Amino acid sequence: MPARALGFAAVAALCMLVLPASAAVSLSTAAGRYAISQNGSSIRFSIANVGGGSLNGAFAHFTGTIRIDNRDVTRSAVSITIFPESVATGESRIDAFLRSDAVFDTANERSLEFRSTSVQRTSGTTALIAGRLTARGKTFPEKFTAELSGLKSGRIEFHVTGRVLRSRYGMDVGTPIYSNVVVFDMTLTGRRG
């Protein structure tokens, strides 16, 4: 389920590629390579419960890069790696279950990977990021929306959202009590480097 989070991060990174021509900062100014920083970034997820409420969590450890091509936005790229051992829900019993072989299987699967395959500008500040998400040895295409929320002094910030079906990755334990849909909400901050 948190595999979706990985996709969100990637989307956020590419979102910066959608700068409008009238923006104070031109795309050529934003072009370059950015390292996603854990300082100022967050990768959160939620899974609805049929009885109301939801299971909410976040990943504390992740890395990634965003490369923005100012000549052709569609050639930009995002790469994100999430380490599921860092999952936290605020409940140690639930965290241990998520790390178990029923969900992330962190003893055998050390990371979740998202690699973008295309970036499509959808407005002056938004983009649709498509890519391939790999979790528990399974890889599927996923899409995320990204919105540029800040660009200043070599630092860029995106808000990324998306939905992933956890059953595709062999993480469907608890359905239908818990939804098959994992909702990701991410803030990704990148530093030029």
C-alpha positions in Angstrom: 0.0 0.0 0.0 2.7 2.6 0.8 4.1 1.8 -2.6 1.8 4.5 -3.8 3.7 6.9 -1.7 6.7 6.3 -3.8 4.8 7.2 -6.9 3.6 10.4 -5.3 7.1 11.5 -4.6 8.0 11.1 -8.2 5.0 13.0 -9.3 5.9 15.9 -7.1 9.3 16.1 -8.5 8.1 16.3 -12.0 5.4 18.8 -11.2 7.9 21.6 -11.3 8.1 21.1 -15.0 4.7 22.7 -15.4 5.8 26.3 -14.7 3.6 28.7 -16.7 5.3 31.0 -19.2 4.1 34.0 -17.2 5.5 32.7 -13.9 8.1 34.9 -12.1 10.6 32.1 -12.6 11.1 30.7 -16.1 11.4 27.0 -16.8 15.0 27.6 -17.9 15.7 29.0 -14.5 14.2 25.9 -12.8 15.9 23.5 -15.2 18.5 21.2 -13.7 18.9 18.3 -11.3 17.4 18.4 -7.8 17.9 16.0 -4.9 14.8 15.4 -2.9 15.4 16.4 0.7 13.9 14.7 3.7 14.0 18.1 5.4 10.8 19.8 4.4 9.4 16.7 2.6 6.8 14.2 3.7 5.3 11.1 2.2 1.9 10.3 3.8 -0.7 7.7 3.0 -4.2 6.7 4.2 -6.4 3.6 3.8 -10.1 4.0 4.5 -11.8 1.7 6.9 -15.3 0.4 6.1 -16.4 1.2 9.7 -15.3 4.9 9.2 -12.0 6.6 9.7 -8.8 5.4 8.2 -5.3 4.0 8.8 -2.9 6.8 8.4 0.9 6.6 8.1 4.1 8.1 6.7 7.5 7.1 5.6 10.4 8.7 7.3 13.2 7.6 5.0 13.3 8.1 1.2 15.6 9.5 -1.5 15.2 10.7 -5.0 16.1 13.0 -7.8 14.2 15.3 -10.2 15.7 16.3 -13.5 14.0 19.1 -15.4 14.6 19.5 -19.1 13.8 23.1 -20.0 13.8 22.4 -23.8 11.3 19.5 -23.6 9.3 19.0 -20.4 8.4 15.5 -21.5 12.0 14.5 -21.3 12.2 15.3 -17.6 12.6 12.5 -15.1 11.8 11.6 -11.5 13.3 8.7 -9.5 12.3 7.9 -6.0 13.2 5.2 -3.5 11.2 4.7 -0.3 12.5 2.5 2.5 9.4 0.8 4.0 11.3 -0.1 7.2 10.7 3.6 8.1 6.9 3.3 8.0 5.2 4.9 11.0 1.5 5.0 12.0 1.9 6.0 15.6 1.0 2.5 16.7 4.0 0.1 17.2 1.8 -3.0 16.7 0.5 -1.7 13.3 4.0 -0.6 12.3 5.3 -4.1 13.0 2.5 -5.7 11.0 3.1 -3.4 8.0 6.8 -4.4 8.1 5.9 -8.1 8.2 5.7 -10.4 5.2 1.9 -9.8 5.1 2.5 -6.3 3.7 6.0 -4.8 3.0 8.1 -7.9 3.9 11.0 -5.6 4.9 13.2 -8.6 5.8 13.4 -9.5 2.1 12.2 -6.3 0.3 14.3 -3.3 1.3 12.8 -0.6 -0.9 9.9 0.6 -3.1 11.0 2.2 -6.4 9.2 4.7 -8.7 10.8 5.6 -12.0 8.9 8.1 -14.3 8.2 7.2 -17.9 6.4 10.4 -19.0 5.5 13.8 -17.9 2.4 15.6 -19.3 1.7 19.2 -18.5 -1.9 19.7 -17.5 -1.9 23.4 -16.6 0.4 26.2 -15.8 1.4 24.7 -12.5 0.3 21.0 -12.7 1.4 17.9 -14.4 0.5 14.2 -14.7 3.4 12.0 -14.0 3.3 8.4 -15.3 5.9 5.8 -14.3 6.6 2.3 -13.1 6.2 1.5 -9.4 8.0 -1.6 -8.0 7.1 -3.2 -4.7 7.5 -6.7 -3.4 9.0 -7.7 -6.8 6.0 -6.6 -8.7 6.0 -3.7 -11.2 3.0 -1.8 -12.5 2.3 1.5 -14.3 1.0 4.2 -11.9 0.1 7.9 -12.3 0.3 10.8 -9.9 -0.7 14.5 -10.1 1.8 17.1 -9.1 1.5 20.8 -8.4 4.3 23.2 -8.1 4.0 25.0 -4.8 7.3 26.9 -4.6 10.5 27.7 -6.3 13.1 29.9 -4.6 16.9 30.1 -4.2 17.7 26.7 -5.8 14.9 25.0 -3.8 11.7 23.6 -5.3 8.6 22.2 -3.7 5.7 20.1 -5.0 2.4 18.8 -3.7 1.8 15.3 -5.1 -1.3 13.1 -4.8 -2.3 9.8 -6.2 -4.2 6.5 -5.6 -2.7 3.0 -5.8 -4.4 -0.4 -5.6 -2.4 -2.3 -3.0 -3.7 -5.7 -4.2 -1.6 -5.4 -7.4 1.5 -5.6 -5.2 0.4 -8.5 -3.0 -0.5 -6.2 -0.1 -4.3 -6.8 0.1 -4.4 -8.2 3.6 -7.5 -6.9 5.5 -9.7 -6.2 2.5 -12.6 -5.5 2.3 -12.5 -4.1 5.9 -9.7 -1.8 4.8 -10.0 -0.3 1.3 -7.9 -1.7 -1.5 -7.1 1.9 -2.4 -4.1 3.7 -0.8 -4.3 7.5 -1.0 -1.0 9.3 -1.1 -0.5 12.9 -0.1 3.1 14.1 -0.4 5.1 17.3 -0.1 8.4 17.0 -1.9 11.2 19.5 -1.5 14.2 19.4 -3.8 17.5 21.2 -3.7 19.5 21.9 -6.8 22.7 20.0 -6.9 
